[in-house]
Amino acid sequence: MSRSMPFAERVRALWRFLAQTGRLIVGVPDYDVYLAHMRRVHPDREPLDREAFFADRMQARYGRGASRCC
């Protein structure tokens, strides 16, 4: 964050950073980050819609293979 940035803007940027960090800590994927990544790295591919994205992330986290502990 730049000191030349207005105080309110710095607070908003800090809040966004803390919210994103919190989501990552508890394992909630960030759809907006995914969309930015897709635009930047894969502009030729159609991104998943919000529901498909979360379903895919939950499947990746909880539903792959027989490696379950219980």
PAMARLO-903835 format. One record per atom (N, C-alpha, C): residue number from 1; residue in three letters; atom name; y, z, x. Coordinates in steps of 0.02 Angstrom, whole numbers, plus 50000, padded with zeros to 5 digits. Layout:
<dovos>
{i = NUM	aa = ALA	at = CA	c2 = Y	c3 = Z	c1 = X}
...
</dovos>
This chain:
<dovos>
{i = 1	aa = MET	at = N	c2 = 49941	c3 = 50000	c1 = 50042}
{i = 1	aa = MET	at = CA	c2 = 50000	c3 = 50000	c1 = 50000}
{i = 1	aa = MET	at = C	c2 = 50062	c3 = 50000	c1 = 50045}
{i = 2	aa = SER	at = N	c2 = 50108	c3 = 49960	c1 = 50027}
{i = 2	aa = SER	at = CA	c2 = 50170	c3 = 49954	c1 = 50065}
{i = 2	aa = SER	at = C	c2 = 50223	c3 = 50003	c1 = 50040}
{i = 3	aa = ARG	at = N	c2 = 50261	c3 = 50029	c1 = 50086}
{i = 3	aa = ARG	at = CA	c2 = 50315	c3 = 50075	c1 = 50067}
{i = 3	aa = ARG	at = C	c2 = 50370	c3 = 50039	c1 = 50029}
{i = 4	aa = SER	at = N	c2 = 50375	c3 = 49973	c1 = 50038}
{i = 4	aa = SER	at = CA	c2 = 50427	c3 = 49936	c1 = 50002}
{i = 4	aa = SER	at = C	c2 = 50408	c3 = 49925	c1 = 49929}
{i = 5	aa = MET	at = N	c2 = 50346	c3 = 49939	c1 = 49911}
{i = 5	aa = MET	at = CA	c2 = 50323	c3 = 49933	c1 = 49843}
{i = 5	aa = MET	at = C	c2 = 50352	c3 = 49991	c1 = 49802}
{i = 6	aa = PRO	at = N	c2 = 50376	c3 = 49978	c1 = 49741}
{i = 6	aa = PRO	at = CA	c2 = 50403	c3 = 50032	c1 = 49699}
{i = 6	aa = PRO	at = C	c2 = 50350	c3 = 50087	c1 = 49688}
{i = 7	aa = PHE	at = N	c2 = 50374	c3 = 50148	c1 = 49679}
{i = 7	aa = PHE	at = CA	c2 = 50330	c3 = 50206	c1 = 49672}
{i = 7	aa = PHE	at = C	c2 = 50280	c3 = 50196	c1 = 49615}
{i = 8	aa = ALA	at = N	c2 = 50302	c3 = 50174	c1 = 49557}
{i = 8	aa = ALA	at = CA	c2 = 50258	c3 = 50165	c1 = 49500}
{i = 8	aa = ALA	at = C	c2 = 50203	c3 = 50114	c1 = 49516}
{i = 9	aa = GLU	at = N	c2 = 50220	c3 = 50062	c1 = 49552}
{i = 9	aa = GLU	at = CA	c2 = 50171	c3 = 50011	c1 = 49571}
{i = 9	aa = GLU	at = C	c2 = 50120	c3 = 50041	c1 = 49619}
{i = 10	aa = ARG	at = N	c2 = 50142	c3 = 50083	c1 = 49666}
{i = 10	aa = ARG	at = CA	c2 = 50095	c3 = 50116	c1 = 49712}
{i = 10	aa = ARG	at = C	c2 = 50048	c3 = 50162	c1 = 49675}
{i = 11	aa = VAL	at = N	c2 = 50074	c3 = 50198	c1 = 49625}
{i = 11	aa = VAL	at = CA	c2 = 50032	c3 = 50243	c1 = 49586}
{i = 11	aa = VAL	at = C	c2 = 49979	c3 = 50203	c1 = 49548}
{i = 12	aa = ARG	at = N	c2 = 50000	c3 = 50147	c1 = 49517}
{i = 12	aa = ARG	at = CA	c2 = 49952	c3 = 50104	c1 = 49481}
{i = 12	aa = ARG	at = C	c2 = 49898	c3 = 50077	c1 = 49528}
{i = 13	aa = ALA	at = N	c2 = 49918	c3 = 50055	c1 = 49588}
{i = 13	aa = ALA	at = CA	c2 = 49870	c3 = 50029	c1 = 49636}
{i = 13	aa = ALA	at = C	c2 = 49821	c3 = 50084	c1 = 49658}
{i = 14	aa = LEU	at = N	c2 = 49847	c3 = 50143	c1 = 49669}
{i = 14	aa = LEU	at = CA	c2 = 49805	c3 = 50199	c1 = 49688}
{i = 14	aa = LEU	at = C	c2 = 49756	c3 = 50216	c1 = 49631}
{i = 15	aa = TRP	at = N	c2 = 49780	c3 = 50216	c1 = 49570}
{i = 15	aa = TRP	at = CA	c2 = 49737	c3 = 50231	c1 = 49512}
{i = 15	aa = TRP	at = C	c2 = 49681	c3 = 50178	c1 = 49506}
{i = 16	aa = ARG	at = N	c2 = 49698	c3 = 50114	c1 = 49514}
{i = 16	aa = ARG	at = CA	c2 = 49647	c3 = 50062	c1 = 49511}
{i = 16	aa = ARG	at = C	c2 = 49594	c3 = 50072	c1 = 49565}
{i = 17	aa = PHE	at = N	c2 = 49617	c3 = 50089	c1 = 49626}
{i = 17	aa = PHE	at = CA	c2 = 49570	c3 = 50100	c1 = 49681}
{i = 17	aa = PHE	at = C	c2 = 49525	c3 = 50160	c1 = 49666}
{i = 18	aa = LEU	at = N	c2 = 49553	c3 = 50215	c1 = 49642}
{i = 18	aa = LEU	at = CA	c2 = 49513	c3 = 50274	c1 = 49627}
{i = 18	aa = LEU	at = C	c2 = 49465	c3 = 50262	c1 = 49569}
{i = 19	aa = ALA	at = N	c2 = 49487	c3 = 50225	c1 = 49519}
{i = 19	aa = ALA	at = CA	c2 = 49443	c3 = 50209	c1 = 49462}
{i = 19	aa = ALA	at = C	c2 = 49385	c3 = 50165	c1 = 49485}
{i = 20	aa = GLN	at = N	c2 = 49399	c3 = 50115	c1 = 49526}
{i = 20	aa = GLN	at = CA	c2 = 49346	c3 = 50072	c1 = 49551}
{i = 20	aa = GLN	at = C	c2 = 49297	c3 = 50111	c1 = 49595}
{i = 21	aa = THR	at = N	c2 = 49323	c3 = 50155	c1 = 49637}
{i = 21	aa = THR	at = CA	c2 = 49280	c3 = 50197	c1 = 49679}
{i = 21	aa = THR	at = C	c2 = 49236	c3 = 50241	c1 = 49637}
{i = 22	aa = GLY	at = N	c2 = 49265	c3 = 50272	c1 = 49585}
{i = 22	aa = GLY	at = CA	c2 = 49226	c3 = 50314	c1 = 49540}
{i = 22	aa = GLY	at = C	c2 = 49170	c3 = 50276	c1 = 49506}
{i = 23	aa = ARG	at = N	c2 = 49186	c3 = 50215	c1 = 49483}
{i = 23	aa = ARG	at = CA	c2 = 49134	c3 = 50174	c1 = 49451}
{i = 23	aa = ARG	at = C	c2 = 49077	c3 = 50158	c1 = 49499}
{i = 24	aa = LEU	at = N	c2 = 49094	c3 = 50143	c1 = 49561}
{i = 24	aa = LEU	at = CA	c2 = 49043	c3 = 50128	c1 = 49610}
{i = 24	aa = LEU	at = C	c2 = 49000	c3 = 50189	c1 = 49625}
{i = 25	aa = ILE	at = N	c2 = 49030	c3 = 50248	c1 = 49627}
{i = 25	aa = ILE	at = CA	c2 = 48993	c3 = 50309	c1 = 49641}
{i = 25	aa = ILE	at = C	c2 = 48941	c3 = 50322	c1 = 49587}
{i = 26	aa = VAL	at = N	c2 = 48958	c3 = 50312	c1 = 49525}
{i = 26	aa = VAL	at = CA	c2 = 48911	c3 = 50325	c1 = 49470}
{i = 26	aa = VAL	at = C	c2 = 48870	c3 = 50264	c1 = 49452}
{i = 27	aa = GLY	at = N	c2 = 48881	c3 = 50208	c1 = 49485}
{i = 27	aa = GLY	at = CA	c2 = 48839	c3 = 50149	c1 = 49475}
{i = 27	aa = GLY	at = C	c2 = 48860	c3 = 50103	c1 = 49419}
{i = 28	aa = VAL	at = N	c2 = 48922	c3 = 50106	c1 = 49397}
{i = 28	aa = VAL	at = CA	c2 = 48946	c3 = 50061	c1 = 49344}
{i = 28	aa = VAL	at = C	c2 = 48977	c3 = 50000	c1 = 49378}
{i = 29	aa = PRO	at = N	c2 = 48950	c3 = 49941	c1 = 49367}
{i = 29	aa = PRO	at = CA	c2 = 48977	c3 = 49881	c1 = 49399}
{i = 29	aa = PRO	at = C	c2 = 49046	c3 = 49863	c1 = 49372}
{i = 30	aa = ASP	at = N	c2 = 49086	c3 = 49831	c1 = 49413}
{i = 30	aa = ASP	at = CA	c2 = 49154	c3 = 49813	c1 = 49396}
{i = 30	aa = ASP	at = C	c2 = 49157	c3 = 49738	c1 = 49381}
{i = 31	aa = TYR	at = N	c2 = 49164	c3 = 49721	c1 = 49317}
{i = 31	aa = TYR	at = CA	c2 = 49164	c3 = 49651	c1 = 49295}
{i = 31	aa = TYR	at = C	c2 = 49224	c3 = 49613	c1 = 49325}
{i = 32	aa = ASP	at = N	c2 = 49282	c3 = 49644	c1 = 49328}
{i = 32	aa = ASP	at = CA	c2 = 49341	c3 = 49609	c1 = 49355}
{i = 32	aa = ASP	at = C	c2 = 49332	c3 = 49591	c1 = 49428}
{i = 33	aa = VAL	at = N	c2 = 49300	c3 = 49635	c1 = 49467}
{i = 33	aa = VAL	at = CA	c2 = 49287	c3 = 49620	c1 = 49537}
{i = 33	aa = VAL	at = C	c2 = 49237	c3 = 49562	c1 = 49542}
{i = 34	aa = TYR	at = N	c2 = 49187	c3 = 49563	c1 = 49498}
{i = 34	aa = TYR	at = CA	c2 = 49138	c3 = 49508	c1 = 49496}
{i = 34	aa = TYR	at = C	c2 = 49173	c3 = 49441	c1 = 49481}
{i = 35	aa = LEU	at = N	c2 = 49217	c3 = 49441	c1 = 49432}
{i = 35	aa = LEU	at = CA	c2 = 49253	c3 = 49379	c1 = 49415}
{i = 35	aa = LEU	at = C	c2 = 49295	c3 = 49354	c1 = 49473}
{i = 36	aa = ALA	at = N	c2 = 49331	c3 = 49399	c1 = 49506}
{i = 36	aa = ALA	at = CA	c2 = 49372	c3 = 49380	c1 = 49564}
{i = 36	aa = ALA	at = C	c2 = 49327	c3 = 49350	c1 = 49619}
{i = 37	aa = HIS	at = N	c2 = 49270	c3 = 49381	c1 = 49631}
{i = 37	aa = HIS	at = CA	c2 = 49223	c3 = 49356	c1 = 49681}
{i = 37	aa = HIS	at = C	c2 = 49198	c3 = 49286	c1 = 49662}
{i = 38	aa = MET	at = N	c2 = 49180	c3 = 49277	c1 = 49599}
{i = 38	aa = MET	at = CA	c2 = 49155	c3 = 49211	c1 = 49578}
{i = 38	aa = MET	at = C	c2 = 49209	c3 = 49157	c1 = 49585}
{i = 39	aa = ARG	at = N	c2 = 49271	c3 = 49174	c1 = 49568}
{i = 39	aa = ARG	at = CA	c2 = 49325	c3 = 49124	c1 = 49575}
{i = 39	aa = ARG	at = C	c2 = 49337	c3 = 49107	c1 = 49649}
{i = 40	aa = ARG	at = N	c2 = 49333	c3 = 49158	c1 = 49692}
{i = 40	aa = ARG	at = CA	c2 = 49348	c3 = 49148	c1 = 49762}
{i = 40	aa = ARG	at = C	c2 = 49291	c3 = 49115	c1 = 49800}
{i = 41	aa = VAL	at = N	c2 = 49229	c3 = 49138	c1 = 49789}
{i = 41	aa = VAL	at = CA	c2 = 49173	c3 = 49116	c1 = 49830}
{i = 41	aa = VAL	at = C	c2 = 49132	c3 = 49061	c1 = 49797}
{i = 42	aa = HIS	at = N	c2 = 49127	c3 = 49061	c1 = 49731}
{i = 42	aa = HIS	at = CA	c2 = 49086	c3 = 49013	c1 = 49696}
{i = 42	aa = HIS	at = C	c2 = 49126	c3 = 48978	c1 = 49640}
{i = 43	aa = PRO	at = N	c2 = 49178	c3 = 48943	c1 = 49658}
{i = 43	aa = PRO	at = CA	c2 = 49221	c3 = 48912	c1 = 49606}
{i = 43	aa = PRO	at = C	c2 = 49185	c3 = 48859	c1 = 49564}
{i = 44	aa = ASP	at = N	c2 = 49130	c3 = 48832	c1 = 49590}
{i = 44	aa = ASP	at = CA	c2 = 49094	c3 = 48780	c1 = 49555}
{i = 44	aa = ASP	at = C	c2 = 49043	c3 = 48808	c1 = 49505}
{i = 45	aa = ARG	at = N	c2 = 49031	c3 = 48874	c1 = 49505}
{i = 45	aa = ARG	at = CA	c2 = 48982	c3 = 48905	c1 = 49461}
{i = 45	aa = ARG	at = C	c2 = 49016	c3 = 48941	c1 = 49403}
{i = 46	aa = GLU	at = N	c2 = 48985	c3 = 48938	c1 = 49346}
{i = 46	aa = GLU	at = CA	c2 = 49010	c3 = 48971	c1 = 49286}
{i = 46	aa = GLU	at = C	c2 = 48991	c3 = 49046	c1 = 49290}
{i = 47	aa = PRO	at = N	c2 = 49040	c3 = 49091	c1 = 49286}
{i = 47	aa = PRO	at = CA	c2 = 49022	c3 = 49163	c1 = 49288}
{i = 47	aa = PRO	at = C	c2 = 48989	c3 = 49185	c1 = 49223}
{i = 48	aa = LEU	at = N	c2 = 48950	c3 = 49238	c1 = 49228}
{i = 48	aa = LEU	at = CA	c2 = 48918	c3 = 49268	c1 = 49169}
{i = 48	aa = LEU	at = C	c2 = 48972	c3 = 49297	c1 = 49124}
{i = 49	aa = ASP	at = N	c2 = 48960	c3 = 49298	c1 = 49059}
{i = 49	aa = ASP	at = CA	c2 = 49007	c3 = 49334	c1 = 49016}
{i = 49	aa = ASP	at = C	c2 = 48995	c3 = 49409	c1 = 49025}
{i = 50	aa = ARG	at = N	c2 = 49040	c3 = 49450	c1 = 48998}
{i = 50	aa = ARG	at = CA	c2 = 49038	c3 = 49522	c1 = 49010}
{i = 50	aa = ARG	at = C	c2 = 48971	c3 = 49553	c1 = 48990}
{i = 51	aa = GLU	at = N	c2 = 48944	c3 = 49535	c1 = 48933}
{i = 51	aa = GLU	at = CA	c2 = 48881	c3 = 49564	c1 = 48910}
{i = 51	aa = GLU	at = C	c2 = 48823	c3 = 49544	c1 = 48955}
{i = 52	aa = ALA	at = N	c2 = 48820	c3 = 49480	c1 = 48973}
{i = 52	aa = ALA	at = CA	c2 = 48766	c3 = 49457	c1 = 49017}
{i = 52	aa = ALA	at = C	c2 = 48772	c3 = 49489	c1 = 49087}
{i = 53	aa = PHE	at = N	c2 = 48833	c3 = 49498	c1 = 49111}
{i = 53	aa = PHE	at = CA	c2 = 48844	c3 = 49530	c1 = 49176}
{i = 53	aa = PHE	at = C	c2 = 48816	c3 = 49601	c1 = 49175}
{i = 54	aa = PHE	at = N	c2 = 48833	c3 = 49641	c1 = 49124}
{i = 54	aa = PHE	at = CA	c2 = 48809	c3 = 49709	c1 = 49122}
{i = 54	aa = PHE	at = C	c2 = 48734	c3 = 49713	c1 = 49111}
{i = 55	aa = ALA	at = N	c2 = 48707	c3 = 49668	c1 = 49071}
{i = 55	aa = ALA	at = CA	c2 = 48634	c3 = 49666	c1 = 49062}
{i = 55	aa = ALA	at = C	c2 = 48599	c3 = 49650	c1 = 49128}
{i = 56	aa = ASP	at = N	c2 = 48626	c3 = 49603	c1 = 49166}
{i = 56	aa = ASP	at = CA	c2 = 48598	c3 = 49585	c1 = 49231}
{i = 56	aa = ASP	at = C	c2 = 48601	c3 = 49643	c1 = 49279}
{i = 57	aa = ARG	at = N	c2 = 48658	c3 = 49678	c1 = 49281}
{i = 57	aa = ARG	at = CA	c2 = 48665	c3 = 49735	c1 = 49327}
{i = 57	aa = ARG	at = C	c2 = 48618	c3 = 49792	c1 = 49308}
{i = 58	aa = MET	at = N	c2 = 48610	c3 = 49805	c1 = 49244}
{i = 58	aa = MET	at = CA	c2 = 48564	c3 = 49858	c1 = 49223}
{i = 58	aa = MET	at = C	c2 = 48492	c3 = 49839	c1 = 49239}
{i = 59	aa = GLN	at = N	c2 = 48475	c3 = 49775	c1 = 49229}
{i = 59	aa = GLN	at = CA	c2 = 48408	c3 = 49751	c1 = 49247}
{i = 59	aa = GLN	at = C	c2 = 48396	c3 = 49759	c1 = 49322}
{i = 60	aa = ALA	at = N	c2 = 48446	c3 = 49741	c1 = 49362}
{i = 60	aa = ALA	at = CA	c2 = 48440	c3 = 49747	c1 = 49434}
{i = 60	aa = ALA	at = C	c2 = 48432	c3 = 49820	c1 = 49456}
{i = 61	aa = ARG	at = N	c2 = 48465	c3 = 49864	c1 = 49421}
{i = 61	aa = ARG	at = CA	c2 = 48463	c3 = 49934	c1 = 49441}
{i = 61	aa = ARG	at = C	c2 = 48400	c3 = 49970	c1 = 49416}
{i = 62	aa = TYR	at = N	c2 = 48379	c3 = 49957	c1 = 49354}
{i = 62	aa = TYR	at = CA	c2 = 48326	c3 = 49996	c1 = 49324}
{i = 62	aa = TYR	at = C	c2 = 48261	c3 = 49959	c1 = 49310}
{i = 63	aa = GLY	at = N	c2 = 48262	c3 = 49892	c1 = 49306}
{i = 63	aa = GLY	at = CA	c2 = 48205	c3 = 49860	c1 = 49277}
{i = 63	aa = GLY	at = C	c2 = 48165	c3 = 49812	c1 = 49320}
{i = 64	aa = ARG	at = N	c2 = 48169	c3 = 49816	c1 = 49384}
{i = 64	aa = ARG	at = CA	c2 = 48133	c3 = 49767	c1 = 49425}
{i = 64	aa = ARG	at = C	c2 = 48066	c3 = 49795	c1 = 49450}
{i = 65	aa = GLY	at = N	c2 = 48013	c3 = 49760	c1 = 49437}
{i = 65	aa = GLY	at = CA	c2 = 47948	c3 = 49774	c1 = 49467}
{i = 65	aa = GLY	at = C	c2 = 47918	c3 = 49840	c1 = 49449}
{i = 66	aa = ALA	at = N	c2 = 47867	c3 = 49858	c1 = 49488}
{i = 66	aa = ALA	at = CA	c2 = 47829	c3 = 49919	c1 = 49475}
{i = 66	aa = ALA	at = C	c2 = 47848	c3 = 49975	c1 = 49523}
{i = 67	aa = SER	at = N	c2 = 47908	c3 = 49975	c1 = 49548}
{i = 67	aa = SER	at = CA	c2 = 47929	c3 = 50025	c1 = 49597}
{i = 67	aa = SER	at = C	c2 = 47959	c3 = 50087	c1 = 49565}
{i = 68	aa = ARG	at = N	c2 = 47943	c3 = 50098	c1 = 49501}
{i = 68	aa = ARG	at = CA	c2 = 47971	c3 = 50156	c1 = 49466}
{i = 68	aa = ARG	at = C	c2 = 47937	c3 = 50220	c1 = 49490}
{i = 69	aa = CYS	at = N	c2 = 47973	c3 = 50274	c1 = 49489}
{i = 69	aa = CYS	at = CA	c2 = 47946	c3 = 50337	c1 = 49513}
{i = 69	aa = CYS	at = C	c2 = 47909	c3 = 50374	c1 = 49458}
{i = 70	aa = CYS	at = N	c2 = 47921	c3 = 50358	c1 = 49395}
{i = 70	aa = CYS	at = CA	c2 = 47887	c3 = 50395	c1 = 49341}
{i = 70	aa = CYS	at = C	c2 = 47871	c3 = 50350	c1 = 49282}
</dovos>
